[in-house]
Amino acid sequence: MKATSIFGGVQVFNILISILRSKIMAVLLGPAGVGILGLLNTTILLISSLTNFGLGISGVKDIATAKDSNDEFRLAKTISALNRLIWLTGVAGSLITLFGAKWLSQMAFGNTEYTIAFIWLSITVLLKQLASGHFVILQGLRKLKDLAKANMIGSAIGLALSIPFYYYLGLEGIVPGLVITALATFIVALYFGKSIKKERVPLPFKELKAEGKGMMTMGFILSLSGIMVLGESYILRVFINYSGGVEEVGLYNAGIALITTYVGLLFTAMETDYYPRLASVALNNSKANELINQQTEIALLILAPVLVGLMVFIDWVIIILYSSEFLAANVMIYWAFLGLFFKVPAWVIGFIFIAKGKSKLFFWNELISNLYLLLFNILGYHYWGLEGLGISFLVSYMVYLGQVYFIASRKYRFSFQKGFSRIFGLQFIFGVLCLVGITMLNTLWMYILGVLLILLSGYFSLVELDKRLGLRQLISGFFGKK
C-alpha cells in the first residue's frame, strides 16, 4: 500500500500532465490530431518493442537479484552489462526507424507523407531506450523515491517544452513535441542515474555475452509479448483508420487513454514494487499465493470506487480532459470499465509467470490472449462501432482471467481466498448497476443512483482497507502527531 501510494502519487502527477497535454491537443488539433499522434506513438512503441529485448523487465529482475546477493562486484557487473545492452538495442531501434521511415509511413497512414516525421522520431527511439536503462537500475536497486522524482520532473519538463510547438505549429508541431519530450526524459533520467555510485567493470565481448545471455534470453521472450500487445494495438488502429477514418482513431485513442493510462495509474504504481516482491517469493507457492491475493484485494478496493465514479460522470470527464467533440467515445468506455474489474486480478496473477522465470509459458499465454483480443476487437468494431470495442474489452478480460487462473491453479496451486470473492462480487455488482442506470434512467435519476453507488462502493472499500491496514489508527496517529 505504501509503494502504491508513492507511485500512485507520481502517476497522478503524470496523469495531470497527460491531461493538460491531451486537453491542449484536443482543443488545438481536434480528433484528427489525436489520431495522428496515436498512430505515430504506436508505431514507435512497436519498433522499440521489436528491438529492446525486454530489458526493461528482465534487467530489473537481474539487478534486484544481484543486489540481494550482497555481492558488490556481481551487482556492478550486472549493471555494466545492462548499460552495454541498452546502448546496442537503442542504436539498433533508431537505425531501423531511420532507414524504414518511408515504409513505416506507408504502413501506418497508407501514404509516404509522414516519412520525414519517422526520420525525426528515430531519435526518440534511442533516447527512450537510454532513459529506460537508468529507470531499470533505479527500480532494481529499489531507489523508489529517485525513480518517482525522475518520472515527475521528466513529465513536467517535457510538457512545458512541447506546448509551444502545438500552439504555434499545429499538426506540424506533433513530431517536434515528441522529440523534445523524449530528450527531456532522457536528461532527467541521466541526472538521477548518475547519482548512483556504480563501480565500472570492464567487460570484454565474451564476458558481456555470458553476463547478458540470461537477461537477453528472458528479455527477448518478454519483448515478443510486448510486441504482440503493441502489434494488436497497431493493427486495430490501422483497421479503424481504414474503416472509419483518422477521427475515429482519435476517439478510440481518447477512450483507451482513459481506460489504460488515467485509470491504469494503479497498475503502474503496483508494478513498480509488486513485481520485485513477487520475484523474491516466487519459488514458494504458498507465499506467492498469499501475496497475489493481497495485491488483488488492495487493487480492487482502491480502483472500484474510482471506476464507479468515472462511469457516472464520464461525460464531464471527457469534456474536461478533451472536448465535447470526443463524447462519442463514452459508449466504449462504459463497457471497458466493467472489463477492468476482470483485468485487475488477471494482471496480478499473470506476473507469477515472469517472477518464476517461465518466459515460454508467459509468451504463449500472451500470444493466445492477444489473438482473441484482436479478433474480438475487429468483430466488435465491425458490427457495433466504438461501443463494440468496449464490449470486446470486457469479454476479452473475462476470458483472460479464466485463462490465467486455470494455468496458475494447475501449475502453482493458486486459488483465490474468500476475501477476494466477496470484494470482487460486491464491487462488480455496483459497476453493473451503474451501467444499467446510465442506459435506462433519465439524467436526474441516473445521477441520484450513481452518487448512491459511489458512496456505497467507497464506504465498503474504506471498511475493508481498515480491516487490513488499520486506517483509522493510522489517520488518528497522523493527526495526533500534528
Phi, psi and omega in degrees: 000322179296313180295321178297321180291321179299306184279340171295319176298319177297315181293325176300316178298313179298324179291322175300320176296315179297323178298313179299315180296315181296320180296316180298314181292323180296318181286315185279327188245338179076183180304325181297316179296319177296323178295316178298315179301318180298316180293319178295312182297316181296320179296316180294319178296324178295315178298317179300317180293328178292334189243349185270356175054029175060024183295337179295338178255308182296326179296320178300315181298314182293319180292318178298319178294317179296322179296316181292342179284347182060024177255103185297322180293319178298318179297314180298321180294319179295317180294318178298317179297318179298315181300317179298315182294324178299314179297315182298313182289324179295316178295320180299314179296321179296317180293321178298317179294319182297308185278345178255016186302315182297316180293320179296320178297316180297319183290320184279319188246354181078011177205179182254017183295338184255020179299312180298324179300315181289330175299314178293322182289347175300331177295321183293329179298314178294313183297320179295320180291320178294320178295320181297328178300316178292321178296322179299315180297316179299317181290317180297326179273002182062031175277067190293323180292318177296319178297319179296314180298317181299317179295316182293312183293317179300317179296315182295313180295319179301318179295312183301322182281334184272335183306313181302327179294317179294322184288314186271331186254349180064227180301329180290346181271356183297311183294310176303325178296319178294319182294314183291327177294316178297321180295316179298317179299318180296315182297318179294317178298321178297317180300310181288329177294324180291339181288346179275127178283113183237129175281127180282126181242120177293133183232099172299165186302320182296318179291322177299319179296316181292317182290322185268356184299309181296319180298316182287323181296308178294318180298323180297315178297318180293324179293326176298320178293323176295322178297321179297318180298311180291325177298317177299315180296319181293312181299319180296316180296319178296318179298315178297320180299314181288328184274319186239348178102168185294333178292323176296323175298319178298318178295318178296317179299318179297316180294315182290332176294319177297322185283314189257337182261300184291306177289329182288003177302327181295320180297316180296317180297318180291318186301322184304319182257326186295315183299310177299323179293318179295321179299326183288338180243011189298330183285345178256103185300324182294314179292321178297318179300315180296316181295318180299316179296316178299314182295320180295315181296313180299317182298315180294321180294326178283317190279324188304310179299327178295316180297315180298317179297318179293323179298319182292317187250028188297324180299316179292323178298316180296316180297318180292315184284325183236257175193175182295342177296341185260006183297338180296345181280351187296328182294330176287320187292322180307306183293321182295326178298322175296324178297332180294334175299328179272330181294324183304301180295324179297318180295317181294316179296320185302335181292341182296328180294319179288316183300326178276358180076017180273071186294323180293318178297317178300317181299309182293325176299315181289323180300310181298315183294321180289330178294312180284335174296315178297316180299312180297320181295315180296315179295318180298315181290322182298319185266327187231010177067218183296324177298323178298328178292324176293317178296318180295326176298314179298310183297319182299316183281338170296314178294318183295320177298315177299323182294307183291327178295318180299314181294312183295323180289323180285320186269327187235013177058036179281146174206150176282142176273167184300325181300321180295313183302318181292315181295310182298313184301311184290316181293325178292323176299317176302317180296317180295316178299323178296315178297319178299316179297320180296320185276338188246338185258157174287171190302314183298308181293329177297317180291323178297310179297319182298315179296320178299317180293323177298315181296318180295315180297316180295318180296315179300317180296317180297318180298314182291322177294324178297322178297324185270329189241348185065052185300319182296321178293319179297316182293314180295323177295321179297311182288331177296319177294321180298000000 
